[in-house]
Amino acid sequence: DGGITQSPKYLFRKEGQNVTLSCEQNLNHDAMYWYRQDPGQGLRLIYYSQIVNDFQKGDIAEGYSVSREKKESFPLTVTSAQKNPTAFYLCASSISGQLSYEQYFGPGTRLTVT
Amino acid sequence: AQKITQTQPGMFVQEKEAVTLDCTYDTSDPSYGLFWYKQPSSGEMIFLIYQGSYDQQNATEGRYSLNFQKARKSANLVISASQLGDSAMYFCAMREWESMTTDSWGKLQFGAGTQVVVTP
């Protein structure tokens, strides 16, 4: 089955540690995205990537980093510089080039930093 | 500036009744697309329905329909015959054509969402 996988579903870290969230897709989509969601709120775009080895900052990129070495993979690192990292993180992918193409989402990773 | 506004933070609806979720948007781009997503408590975002700005008819997908009023910049989601499984957060989102020709690459802009609780 085609889809997006994110692992792990729950992640716990101590303050000051970097942590990397995994996102893999087998939909052959060019574009991939990372969103952050805080309780009771909408999605905010962290980073996005249109092609391998290229990515752009979204609206809240500070304290995060990404890489896109393979088309299928778009890992997100939450660095110790991120002041409030506890949140729900969603990865998405889409075909690019058409207005109507929806984004497909993974199941999300809930990160708790104490 | 907020591009997508969902004014209803939460609402209750009885099973088998219809419910309308409000969404207004702000754009000067004549070409854009509007999306609705459902987010159950499990967290995954599920695509429901799409409406293009040039589409002549309102979009429908099963029990979901989109009441598109272009002049009012409104794209309300109507869920008919609500079911208990419809209890979820619902998000409205927009993609502007101009964003696809810049380095924004057609990113989606989301509203804050509306929490729907369906009661027996």
Interface residues (C-beta under 8 A of the other chain):
Chain A: A31 Y33 G40 Q41 G42 L43 L45 Y48 Q50 Q56 G58 F88 L90 A92 S94 S96 G97 L99 S100 Y101 E102 Q103 Y104 F105 G106 P107 G108 R110
Chain B: P9 S31 Y32 G33 F35 Y37 S42 G43 E44 M45 I46 F47 Y50 G52 F91 R95 W97 M100 D103 S104 W105 G106 K107 L108 F110 G111 A112 G113 Q115
